[in-house]
Amino acid sequence: MSQSLDGSELLTGPEAGGLLVSAVSNAGGVLQSWELDHVDHRPGRSTKALYRTLVSWPELDGPHAAPREELFGASAHIGEPEKDLRNAEQSLLMTDGDITVRVWRYPNDPWLPMLARVCYPDVVGATLEELGVATGAAPGTPLPLDVVSYRPGRRAVLRVQLAGAAVYLKVMQPHRSGEIVERHQHLASAGVPVPAVLAHHEGLVVLAELPGRPLARAVLEEGTAACRAEDLVALLDRLPASLYTAPLRAPWTDSAAFYAGIVGSSVPALGSRLDALVGAIRAGLADVDRRIGLRPHDVVHGDFYEAQVFVDGGRVVGLLDIDTVGPGRRADDLACLLAHLSVLADYGATGRIAPEVHARVEQAITAWGATFAERVDPQELSLRAAGVVLSLATGPHRQQEAAWEAATEAIVRVAERWAAHARALAASGRSERHVPPVRSDASFPPMPQAPSSRIAARPPAHSGPVPDPSSDRDAPTQERRLRSLDGGRP
């Protein structure tokens, strides 16, 4: 096996084919073809990858049967040990003394033991019934199932259509599910419209479907008519103060250098620009800290963007993915939403979304940004948005998008625009008077002025260690939907 600092070259290069041949042969199959589907790279530590393959199973299907589409995952570790393995016996471990690689066949993820019990239409019903969730179907009846997302070793989300309604299955590492269930129940009792927990087991949480539709869809179709910015802020303000004692969740900007390292390792030509961007974010936040302080003063969602919010008839009716709720600054949540929208708006400049959709997204950035800047410091809002956009720049390579290098550079440009606007605000002395004008072209008109920032007093500053950015908290992303793999399994 080739040597690399963290296994990234091995798992994303041609040598990955040899690893897959070994794993497929060990399972009794013949590898016909493979392609990299997803890579999760943590520079200097580890790499996880997902591959789409075509595999023949001559002993099971006969020598002339058509190959089957299979998913294989692989994990390489050098700088950090493997932790929390729960299903290691169904994977193949290979090493050359310097680097260790573990390869597994979906759904036998070594970190997600419950995945195999819910991942196929003909097995998920039995698991749900066992957990007390009535499916409305006869035993053994295949249930319509979509794999919404799968990140090897980290999590999977599946949607299952039952007789009366759909349910969502969140598969995670077993040690995390108890806390997630408690968090949902606590927020629901405080009146936050989170999905109801229907059942749970170690490493699996079954959630009811929220009413309405995702804001991500509504804003594309309706722009600001999807909901009021004030209601988005009010939704966050409903997060109970009792969760201020939860573990501190570092804002995305605290990990700017970490995400810049990931982006720079995939596109080295961006290195100097990334260094300058990280420097601008750090210097700008130091300026904000001198003016108003940057200590946590709110309970925040931690990953607040349009896919996490559900709306119905112009009203906010639901909130998803509350795993990261805890102490922080309201600017982090509001900037996260603006950052996601600004990356989406930039797609309009490259023709990836229709012009009318582009206009609706920009309308939302303008109108909602004005309201957000009434609540938080505009310079901080811009800088926090730059940090979130930088973390999003890891997505094109991780998800192996078409022309991912160009897509990565485009996202970095969006982050640079947020940082440049923050510098302009600071230089003009108007950091508390303007909403950040971040658009995909130079013709962007001035945004309306906003009153001075009004930051409400909250509990005393939270103290505690800043989490390692390589922990289970993921970079925000709108993950691609994977096709369900509902064929036979040997």
Secondary structure, DSSP 8 states (H G I E B T S, - for coil): ----SSSHHHHHSTTHHHHHHHHHHHTT-EEEEEEEEEEEEETTTEEEEEEEEEEE-HHHH-TTS--EEEEEEEEEESSS---S-S-GGGEEEEE-SS-EEEEEETT--TT-TTGGGTSSHHHHHHHHHHTT---SS-TT----EEEEEEETTTEEEEEEE-SS-EEEEEEE-HHHHHHHHHHHHHHHHTT-----EEEEETTEEEEE--SSEEHHHHHHHHGGGG--HHHHHHHHHTS-GGGGGS-----GGGGHHHHHHHHHHH-GGGHHHHHHHHHHHHHHHHHHHHHH-----EEE-SS--GGGEEEETTEEEEE---TT-EEE-HHHHHHHHHHHHHHHHHHHHTTSS-HHHHHHHHHHHHHHHHHHHHHS-HHHHHHHHHHHHHHHTTHHHHTT-TTHHHHHHHHHHHHHHHHHHHHHHHHHT-TTTB-----SSTT-----B---------SS---S----TTSS---------B----S---
